[in-house]
Amino acid sequence: MLNKRFYLIILLIALPVAIFSQGITAEQLVSLKQVGSVVMSPDGQYIAYTLSVPRDEDEAVGRNYSELYIIPASGGTAIPVISKPNSASSPAWLADGRLAFASRITEHDNQNQAYTVRADGSNLQRLSFSPQGIITFKVSPDMRRIAYTARDPLATAEQRLREQGYDMIVYGEHERPVRLWMQTIGDTRPQAITAHNRMVWDFAWANDSSRLSVRISEETNDDHNQMFSQIYIMRTDGLNPRHLVKTDGKLGMMVWSPDNKKLAYLGAKRRSDPLPQRIWVADIETGAAIDITPGTYEGTPEWISWSDNNTLMFNAVEGTRTTLNRMPAAGGAITRIAGGGTEVFRSISPDARNATFAASVNTRQHPGEVYRGTFQDGRLNRITRHNDWLNAVTFGTQSTIEWAGADGLTIQGVMVLPVDYREGQRYPLAILPHGGPEGVSMDGWNTRALYPSQLLAANGYVVLKPNYRGSAGRGSGFAMANHRDLGGKEFDDVLLAIDHLHRQGLIDRNKVGISGTSYGGYFSAWAGTRYSDRFAAAITFAGLSNWISFMGTTDIPYEMSDVHWDLWWFDNPGQYWDRSPVAHLDRASTPILVAHGLADDRVHPEQSLQLYNFLRIKDIPTGLVMYPREPHGLLERSHQLDYMHRVLDWFNRFLKN
């Protein structure tokens, strides 16, 4: 059995090896800067953006900083607005040309508040005065009010009790909902305009500033966010809120038409749709809503906006690529504006005239950077270069491939060849299945700590990231094609990919490893137990191992049951148990490394502890790594670095030696 001392020795040995690797290293990956939110000024002259900046090795433990910059849309020197140790979020240009954003500026307030600056980054002014800090905010189009979300403050008596040690966690009691607050700009007295027993998840201003659309649920948990929220129309004083339209299933962003007569929103096709991937248009007065997405459209819209009262624009994932499109608001043919190549962008920010737009774009060679595009020809021009050192890195050749999955259904995936690839040579295969299962792997920059594609390519592996049935990017039908069959034909899609790559002469089918997170972690555990004869090594991070106990410990039992399973466990406990990795330990022999974040509410750490203990009892090679403070992912630099070295070590031990 492997112990902590062994892993420390392996880590120390692996460090110098990685430093002299031909391709990218783990140390380089944790130093990457990435552009996040990008917004174009109304006049098209400036672009504001946030930049994720990793902590240095000698800094205090914590997640990345989020710096804020303003740069001319034509390119040039970026002006720093907020720099570490402060962070900023939610940048938005106002009608007067100032930039608004949220930040916890330590010398001004110890809470997150909204601020504005001029386009040159000067004249900082505070907008919000929330005693408990804000979560998100939006300034009214007429710039008279600011609406923001914030949690209810603790009552004085309750705060006093907590200070005395009465800090018990009683589920369902004393939850502090997020409410919508309204404040006149220039005033310091905000007013809550939603009820204290409701949870606000999103909101949007009408263009005349007289009303808002607000997405609300009755409970505070994420299950209710995903499955039970509804859209209301609300006045600025919060009186007489009106339920707009009965929706069923997941909801996404919403935006008012220029004349304020319609609301476009992203919503599910039906309750069991894994994503809010249909474009709906509702009449504000009657509430009548229609799904205008063509039934044959194989794509997943993620961002929408109005070009005029009769036309909508939307960003979508189509396969492993992204596109910007236009279509009539009454429904009809879709016209592509931009995209379709290996420049991946998940949303855009247009100027006031819809002449140009800005976006965070990633490619096979770099993570998110600021790009400027034009609606006339859809051309994208790069504006920032935050990781120029990547130009000296050798990358494995990356491409989108297709193969015949179960029942002959065409399946896509992103493949990366080893950096030192030689035609005719067979290589070990590392499969990195995405989570969800409604996630999707894109043919852009797809290397990060939990999915280190190019790191594995630099160390001699063929890498495959399969978009099995159930994935996004192919429409509602494809996303629902795994219902009532989790771990069935969707996993056959992956097994058939192995056969396909073997026939191509690329891989050694006896040296196949798999590593995934969340539902991808379930795939890894499933591969290493039920299909142990096909996999020589497996790694699972935050993965499911027992479907029945998972349903009793996760924060999304309704979302998993009503959507992905389309079946509750007590209606068919036999199938739930049969599709659990721990149910197939009798046929398991694959070495499985198990890892988890200790602050994970989505997949409780007990899932990993359970798998690890059962593997030990069966004398199957395993190891268990728990990361303190980490939620459903890895946010801290040292943890990311540690995990990537463990992945390399595990695969090298069992796929190469």
C-alpha positions in Angstrom: 0.0 0.0 0.0 1.2 3.5 -0.9 1.8 6.1 1.9 2.4 9.8 2.2 6.1 9.4 2.4 6.2 7.5 -0.9 4.2 10.3 -2.7 6.5 12.9 -1.2 9.5 11.1 -2.6 7.8 10.7 -6.0 6.9 14.4 -6.0 10.5 15.4 -5.4 11.8 13.0 -8.0 9.2 14.2 -10.6 9.9 17.9 -10.2 13.2 18.1 -12.1 12.0 15.6 -14.7 9.0 17.9 -15.5 11.2 21.0 -15.6 13.2 19.5 -18.6 10.1 18.0 -20.3 9.9 18.9 -24.0 6.3 20.2 -23.7 4.5 22.1 -20.9 5.1 21.3 -17.3 2.9 21.3 -14.2 4.9 24.2 -12.8 4.1 26.2 -15.9 0.4 25.3 -15.8 -0.1 26.7 -12.3 1.5 30.0 -13.4 -0.9 30.7 -16.3 -2.9 33.9 -16.4 -6.3 33.7 -18.0 -8.8 36.4 -19.1 -12.2 36.0 -17.7 -15.0 38.5 -18.1 -14.7 40.9 -21.1 -17.0 43.9 -21.8 -16.9 46.4 -24.7 -17.7 50.0 -23.9 -20.9 51.4 -25.6 -18.8 53.6 -28.0 -16.6 50.6 -28.9 -13.4 52.5 -27.9 -12.4 50.5 -24.8 -12.5 46.9 -23.5 -12.5 46.1 -19.8 -11.5 42.6 -18.6 -10.7 40.6 -15.6 -7.5 38.5 -15.4 -7.1 35.5 -13.2 -3.6 35.7 -11.7 -2.2 32.7 -9.8 -0.7 33.2 -6.3 3.1 33.0 -6.1 4.6 30.1 -4.3 5.5 32.2 -1.2 2.1 33.9 -0.9 -0.6 32.9 1.6 -2.8 29.9 0.7 -5.9 30.9 -1.4 -7.4 30.9 -4.8 -6.3 33.0 -7.7 -6.6 36.8 -7.7 -9.0 38.5 -10.2 -7.4 41.7 -11.5 -9.2 44.3 -13.6 -7.9 46.2 -16.6 -9.0 48.6 -19.3 -7.4 48.5 -22.7 -8.1 50.4 -26.0 -10.2 48.3 -28.3 -7.6 48.9 -31.0 -4.9 47.4 -28.8 -2.2 49.0 -26.7 -1.2 49.2 -23.1 -3.7 48.0 -20.6 -4.5 50.2 -17.6 -4.6 48.4 -14.3 -7.8 49.3 -12.3 -7.7 46.6 -9.5 -4.6 44.6 -8.8 -3.7 42.0 -6.2 -4.0 41.6 -3.3 -7.5 43.0 -4.2 -9.8 41.3 -6.7 -12.6 42.5 -8.9 -15.6 40.9 -10.7 -18.7 41.8 -12.8 -17.3 44.6 -14.9 -20.0 46.6 -16.8 -19.9 49.8 -18.7 -22.5 52.5 -17.9 -24.3 54.9 -20.2 -22.0 57.8 -19.1 -18.9 55.9 -20.2 -17.7 54.9 -16.7 -16.8 51.4 -15.8 -18.7 49.7 -12.9 -17.4 46.6 -11.1 -17.5 44.8 -7.8 -14.5 44.6 -5.5 -13.5 44.2 -1.9 -11.1 47.1 -1.7 -9.5 46.8 1.8 -8.8 50.5 2.3 -12.5 51.4 1.5 -14.6 48.5 3.0 -14.1 45.0 4.3 -17.1 43.9 2.2 -17.6 43.4 -1.5 -19.1 46.6 -2.9 -19.8 48.1 -6.3 -17.6 50.9 -7.6 -17.0 52.9 -10.8 -14.0 54.5 -12.5 -13.5 56.6 -15.6 -12.3 55.0 -18.8 -8.7 55.9 -17.8 -9.0 54.1 -14.5 -9.2 57.3 -12.4 -11.8 58.9 -10.1 -12.8 55.8 -8.1 -16.4 56.2 -6.7 -18.4 53.8 -4.5 -21.9 52.9 -5.7 -23.3 50.4 -3.1 -23.5 50.6 0.6 -24.5 47.1 1.7 -23.6 46.3 5.3 -23.2 42.6 4.4 -21.6 43.1 1.0 -23.0 42.4 -2.4 -22.9 39.3 -4.6 -23.9 40.6 -8.0 -25.1 44.0 -9.1 -26.6 45.9 -12.2 -27.1 49.6 -12.6 -30.4 50.7 -14.2 -30.1 51.9 -17.8 -31.1 55.5 -16.7 -28.3 55.3 -14.1 -30.7 56.4 -11.2 -30.6 53.1 -9.3 -28.4 50.1 -8.5 -29.9 46.7 -7.9 -27.8 44.1 -6.2 -28.1 40.7 -4.5 -26.9 40.2 -0.9 -27.6 37.8 1.9 -29.9 38.8 4.7 -27.8 40.0 7.7 -27.8 38.0 10.9 -30.2 39.3 13.5 -28.3 40.9 16.4 -29.6 38.2 18.9 -28.5 35.4 16.6 -25.1 37.0 16.1 -24.7 37.2 19.9 -25.6 33.6 20.3 -23.0 32.5 17.7 -20.3 34.5 19.5 -21.2 32.5 22.6 -20.7 29.2 20.8 -24.2 28.4 19.8 -23.2 27.8 16.2 -24.9 24.6 15.5 -25.8 23.8 11.9 -29.4 22.8 11.8 -30.4 21.9 8.2 -33.4 23.8 6.9 -33.3 26.3 9.7 -31.8 29.8 10.0 -30.8 29.8 6.3 -29.9 33.2 5.1 -31.5 33.7 1.6 -30.1 35.9 -1.0 -32.5 38.9 -1.6 -32.6 41.6 -4.3 -31.9 45.1 -2.9 -32.6 48.4 -4.5 -30.6 51.6 -3.8 -30.9 55.1 -5.3 -27.5 56.1 -6.5 -26.1 58.7 -4.2 -28.1 57.3 -1.3 -26.6 55.0 1.3 -29.9 53.3 2.4 -30.7 50.2 0.4 -34.1 48.5 0.5 -34.8 44.8 0.1 -37.4 44.3 -2.6 -37.8 40.5 -2.5 -39.3 38.5 0.3 -37.1 37.2 3.2 -38.2 33.6 2.5 -37.2 33.6 -1.2 -33.8 33.1 -3.0 -32.8 35.3 -5.9 -30.5 33.7 -8.5 -30.5 36.2 -11.3 -32.2 39.5 -12.5 -32.2 41.8 -15.5 -33.3 45.4 -15.9 -36.0 46.5 -18.4 -34.5 49.1 -20.8 -36.8 51.8 -19.5 -35.6 51.2 -15.9 -39.1 50.8 -14.6 -39.1 47.0 -14.0 -36.9 43.9 -13.6 -37.2 40.3 -14.4 -36.1 38.2 -11.4 -35.4 34.5 -11.2 -36.5 33.2 -7.8 -36.8 29.9 -5.9 -38.5 29.1 -2.6 -35.4 27.4 -1.1 -31.8 28.4 -0.9 -30.1 25.2 -2.1 -28.6 24.7 -5.6 -31.1 21.9 -6.4 -33.8 24.6 -6.3 -31.6 26.9 -8.3 -31.4 24.3 -11.1 -34.8 22.7 -10.9 -37.4 24.9 -9.3 -36.7 28.5 -10.0 -39.3 30.7 -11.7 -39.2 34.1 -13.5 -41.1 37.1 -12.0 -41.7 40.6 -13.3 -41.1 43.2 -10.5 -41.3 46.9 -10.0 -38.4 48.8 -8.5 -40.3 49.0 -5.1 -40.8 45.3 -5.1 -44.6 45.5 -4.7 -47.0 43.2 -6.5 -44.4 40.9 -8.2 -46.0 38.9 -11.1 -45.1 35.4 -12.1 -44.3 35.7 -15.8 -44.5 32.2 -17.2 -44.6 28.6 -15.8 -41.3 27.0 -16.7 -40.2 23.4 -16.1 -36.6 22.6 -15.6 -33.4 24.5 -15.8 -33.2 28.3 -16.7 -30.3 30.4 -17.9 -29.7 34.1 -18.7 -32.6 36.4 -19.7 -32.7 39.7 -21.5 -35.4 42.3 -22.3 -36.2 43.3 -25.9 -35.4 47.0 -26.7 -39.1 47.9 -26.6 -39.6 46.1 -23.3 -42.4 44.0 -24.7 -40.6 40.6 -24.7 -38.2 38.7 -22.6 -35.8 36.2 -24.2 -34.4 33.5 -21.9 -32.6 30.2 -22.0 -34.5 27.3 -20.7 -34.8 23.5 -20.8 -36.8 21.8 -23.5 -38.5 19.8 -20.7 -37.9 19.0 -17.1 -35.4 16.3 -17.9 -33.3 18.4 -20.3 -29.8 18.5 -18.7 -29.2 22.1 -19.9 -31.1 25.4 -20.4 -30.2 25.0 -24.1 -33.4 26.2 -25.8 -34.1 29.9 -26.7 -37.5 30.9 -25.4 -39.3 34.3 -26.0 -42.1 35.3 -23.6 -44.6 38.2 -24.0 -44.2 40.4 -21.0 -47.9 41.2 -20.7 -49.5 37.8 -21.3 -46.7 35.5 -20.3 -47.1 33.4 -23.4 -43.8 31.8 -24.3 -42.5 30.0 -27.3 -39.4 27.9 -27.9 -37.9 29.4 -31.1 -35.0 27.0 -31.3 -35.2 24.9 -34.5 -36.0 21.3 -33.6 -33.1 19.9 -35.7 -30.5 22.3 -34.3 -27.5 20.4 -32.9 -26.0 23.0 -30.6 -26.2 24.4 -27.1 -26.9 28.2 -26.8 -25.2 29.8 -23.8 -25.6 33.5 -24.3 -28.3 35.6 -25.9 -28.9 39.3 -26.8 -31.3 41.4 -28.9 -30.1 43.0 -32.2 -33.4 44.8 -32.5 -37.0 44.1 -31.5 -37.3 41.3 -34.1 -33.9 39.7 -34.0 -31.8 37.8 -31.5 -28.1 36.9 -31.4 -26.7 33.9 -29.5 -23.5 32.2 -28.7 -23.6 28.4 -28.9 -21.4 25.3 -28.5 -21.6 23.3 -31.6 -19.8 20.0 -31.2 -16.3 21.0 -30.0 -16.4 24.5 -31.5 -18.3 27.7 -30.6 -20.3 30.0 -32.9 -22.0 33.4 -32.8 -25.4 33.4 -34.6 -28.4 35.5 -35.5 -32.1 34.4 -35.8 -35.6 36.0 -36.0 -37.2 36.4 -32.5 -40.3 34.7 -33.9 -38.3 31.7 -34.9 -36.7 30.8 -38.3 -33.4 30.2 -40.0 -30.2 30.6 -38.1 -27.4 32.7 -39.7 -23.8 32.4 -38.5 -22.0 35.6 -37.7 -18.6 34.3 -36.4 -16.9 31.2 -35.0 -16.8 27.6 -36.0 -13.0 27.4 -35.9 -10.6 26.7 -33.1 -11.1 30.1 -31.5 -13.4 29.2 -28.6 -15.6 31.9 -27.0 -18.6 31.2 -24.7 -20.1 34.7 -24.8 -19.5 38.1 -26.3 -20.0 41.8 -25.4 -21.2 44.0 -28.2 -21.0 47.8 -28.5 -24.1 50.0 -28.5 -24.4 49.9 -32.3 -23.8 46.2 -32.7 -20.8 47.0 -35.0 -18.0 45.4 -32.9 -17.8 43.0 -30.0 -15.3 41.8 -27.4 -14.8 38.3 -26.1 -12.5 36.1 -24.1 -11.1 33.7 -26.6 -9.0 30.6 -26.1 -7.3 28.4 -28.7 -5.2 25.3 -28.9 -2.1 27.4 -28.1 -3.3 29.6 -25.3 -6.0 30.1 -22.6 -8.4 33.0 -22.5 -7.2 36.3 -24.0 -9.1 39.5 -25.1 -10.2 39.5 -28.7 -12.1 42.1 -30.7 -14.5 41.1 -33.4 -16.7 42.7 -36.1 -20.3 41.8 -36.9 -19.7 42.6 -40.6 -17.3 39.8 -41.4 -17.0 37.9 -38.1 -13.3 38.3 -38.0 -11.6 38.0 -34.6 -8.4 40.0 -33.7 -6.3 39.3 -30.6 -5.7 42.2 -28.3 -3.9 40.9 -25.2 -0.9 38.5 -24.8 -0.6 37.6 -21.1 1.4 34.3 -21.5 3.8 35.0 -24.3 6.2 32.4 -22.9 3.8 29.8 -24.3 5.3 30.6 -27.8 8.4 28.6 -26.8 6.4 25.6 -25.6 6.0 22.6 -27.9 2.4 21.3 -27.9 1.0 17.9 -28.9 -1.0 18.1 -32.1 -4.7 18.5 -31.2 -7.8 17.8 -33.3 -11.4 16.8 -33.2 -12.1 13.2 -34.1 -15.2 11.2 -34.7 -16.1 7.5 -34.3 -19.1 5.2 -34.3 -20.4 4.9 -30.8 -23.1 2.5 -29.5 -25.9 1.9 -32.0 -23.7 3.6 -34.6 -24.3 7.0 -33.2 -21.6 9.4 -34.3 -19.5 10.5 -31.3 -16.9 13.3 -31.2 -13.9 13.9 -29.0 -10.8 16.0 -28.7 -7.5 14.1 -29.2 -4.0 15.2 -28.4 -1.0 13.3 -29.8 2.3 13.0 -27.8 4.7 15.9 -28.3 7.3 13.5 -29.7 4.7 11.6 -31.8 6.1 9.3 -34.5 3.8 7.8 -37.1 3.5 4.1 -36.8 4.4 3.9 -33.1 1.8 2.9 -30.6 1.5 4.9 -27.4 -0.3 4.5 -24.0 -3.7 6.2 -24.0 -5.0 8.6 -21.3 -8.8 9.1 -21.4 -10.0 12.3 -19.7 -13.8 12.2 -19.5 -15.6 15.4 -18.7 -18.1 15.8 -15.8 -21.8 16.6 -15.8 -22.5 14.3 -17.6 -23.7 17.4 -19.5 -20.2 18.9 -19.8 -18.3 19.2 -23.0 -14.7 19.1 -24.1 -13.8 21.9 -26.5 -11.2 22.0 -29.3 -9.4 25.0 -27.8 -7.3 25.4 -24.7 -8.3 22.4 -22.6 -5.4 21.9 -20.2 -5.8 22.5 -16.5 -4.9 20.8 -13.2 -7.8 18.3 -13.2 -7.6 17.7 -16.9 -3.9 18.1 -17.8 -4.1 17.2 -21.5 -1.0 18.8 -22.8 1.0 17.8 -19.7 0.2 14.2 -20.5 1.0 14.7 -24.2 4.4 16.1 -23.1 5.0 12.9 -21.2 4.3 10.5 -24.1 0.6 9.9 -24.0 -2.1 10.0 -26.6 -4.9 11.9 -24.8 -8.6 11.6 -25.6 -11.4 13.8 -24.2 -14.6 12.1 -25.4 -18.0 13.9 -25.7 -20.1 10.8 -25.1 -23.9 10.8 -25.4 -25.3 13.1 -22.7 -22.8 15.8 -23.4 -23.6 19.4 -24.4 -23.0 20.8 -27.8 -25.3 18.5 -29.8 -28.8 19.7 -28.8 -31.3 18.4 -26.3 -31.8 15.1 -28.0 -28.2 14.1 -27.7 -27.9 15.5 -24.2 -30.9 13.3 -23.1 -29.7 10.2 -25.0 -28.3 8.6 -21.8 -31.4 8.8 -19.7 -32.2 5.8 -17.6 -28.9 4.3 -18.8 -26.1 6.0 -16.9 -22.9 4.0 -17.3 -24.5 2.1 -20.2 -24.3 3.1 -23.8 -22.6 6.4 -22.9 -19.7 4.3 -21.6 -19.8 2.0 -24.6 -19.2 5.2 -26.6 -15.8 5.5 -24.8 -14.9 1.8 -25.1 -15.6 2.0 -28.8 -13.2 5.0 -29.0 -10.4 2.8 -27.6 -11.1 0.2 -30.4 -11.2 3.0 -33.0 -7.8 4.4 -31.9 -6.3 0.9 -31.8 -7.4 0.3 -35.4 -5.8 3.6 -36.3 -2.5 2.3 -35.0 -2.2 5.1 -32.5 -2.4 3.3 -29.1 -1.6 0.1 -27.3 -5.0 -1.2 -26.1 -3.3 -2.9 -23.2 -2.0 0.4 -21.9 -5.2 2.5 -21.4 -5.7 4.8 -18.4 -8.6 7.0 -17.4 -8.8 10.1 -15.2 -11.8 12.2 -14.6 -13.5 14.5 -12.1 -17.1 14.4 -10.7 -19.1 12.4 -13.3 -15.8 11.9 -15.1 -14.6 10.5 -11.8 -17.6 8.1 -11.9 -16.5 7.1 -15.3 -13.0 6.4 -14.0 -14.3 4.3 -11.0 -16.7 2.5 -13.4 -13.8 1.8 -15.8 -11.6 0.4 -13.0 -14.2 -1.9 -11.6 -16.9 -3.0 -14.0 -14.6 -2.8 -17.0 -11.3 -3.6 -15.3 -10.2 -5.9 -18.1 -10.1 -2.8 -20.4 -8.1 -0.4 -18.2 -4.6 -0.7 -16.8 -4.9 2.4 -14.5 -7.6 4.7 -13.3 -7.7 8.0 -11.3 -10.9 9.4 -9.8 -11.2 12.9 -8.4 -14.5 13.8 -6.6 -16.0 10.8 -8.3 -19.2 8.8 -7.6 -18.7 5.3 -6.4 -22.2 4.3 -5.0 -25.3 5.7 -6.6 -27.6 5.0 -3.7 -25.4 6.6 -1.0 -24.6 9.4 -3.3 -28.3 10.3 -3.6 -28.4 10.5 0.2 -25.4 12.9 0.6 -25.4 15.2 -2.5 -26.8 18.7 -2.6 -28.5 18.0 -6.0 -30.7 14.8 -5.6 -33.5 16.3 -7.7 -31.2 17.4 -10.5 -29.5 14.0 -10.7 -32.8 12.0 -10.4 -35.2 14.1 -12.5 -32.7 15.1 -15.1 -29.7 12.7 -15.6 -31.3 9.5 -14.4 -34.8 10.5 -15.3 -35.5 7.9 -12.7 -35.5 7.9 -8.9 -33.4 5.3 -7.1 -36.3 3.9 -5.0 -38.2 3.2 -8.3 -35.4 1.0 -9.5 -32.9 0.4 -6.7 -31.5 -2.6 -8.6 -30.3 -0.5 -11.6 -28.9 2.2 -9.3 -26.8 -0.5 -7.5 -25.8 -2.3 -10.6 -24.4 0.9 -12.1 -22.4 1.6 -9.0 -18.6 0.9 -9.2 -18.5 -0.6 -5.7 -21.0 -3.2 -6.8 -18.4 -4.7 -9.2 -15.4 -5.1 -7.0 -15.5 -8.9 -7.6 -14.2 -8.3 -11.1 -11.9 -5.4 -10.3 -8.1 -5.5 -10.5 -7.3 -2.1 -12.0 -5.1 0.1 -9.8 -7.2 3.1 -8.9 -5.9 6.4 -7.3 -8.7 8.1 -5.4 -8.7 11.9 -4.6 -11.2 14.4 -3.2 -11.7 17.9 -1.8 -12.8 17.9 1.8 -15.2 20.8 1.4 -17.2 19.2 -1.4 -21.0 19.5 -1.1 -21.7 18.2 -4.6 -20.1 14.7 -4.3 -19.5 14.0 -0.6 -16.0 12.8 0.3 -17.5 9.7 1.7 -17.8 8.5 -1.9 -14.1 8.4 -2.3 -13.5 7.0 1.2 -15.9 4.2 0.5 -14.2 3.3 -2.8 -10.8 3.4 -1.3 -11.6 1.2 1.7 -13.3 -1.4 -0.5 -10.3 -1.4 -2.9 -8.0 -1.9 0.1 -10.1 -4.8 1.4 -9.8 -6.4 -2.0 -6.0 -5.9 -2.1 -6.3 -3.8 -5.3 -3.5 -1.1 -5.6 -4.9 2.2 -4.5 -4.2 5.4 -2.7 -6.4 8.1 -1.1 -5.6 11.8 -1.2 -7.8 14.4 0.5 -7.4 18.1 -0.1 -8.4 20.4 2.8 -10.5 23.5 2.0 -11.2 22.4 -1.6 -14.8 22.3 -2.9 -15.9 20.4 -6.0 -12.6 21.1 -7.7 -9.1 22.3 -7.0 -8.5 26.0 -6.4 -5.2 26.3 -4.6 -1.8 26.3 -6.4 -0.1 23.8 -4.2 -3.0 21.3 -4.4 -3.1 21.7 -8.2 0.6 21.1 -8.5 0.5 18.1 -6.2 -2.4 16.5 -8.0 -0.8 16.8 -11.5 2.4 15.1 -10.3 0.3 12.3 -8.8 -1.5 11.8 -12.1 1.8 11.5 -14.0 3.3 9.2 -11.4 0.2 6.9 -11.3 0.0 6.6 -15.1 3.8 6.2 -15.5 3.8 3.4 -13.0 1.0 1.4 -14.4 1.0 2.3 -18.1 4.7 2.5 -18.9 6.6 0.3 -16.4 
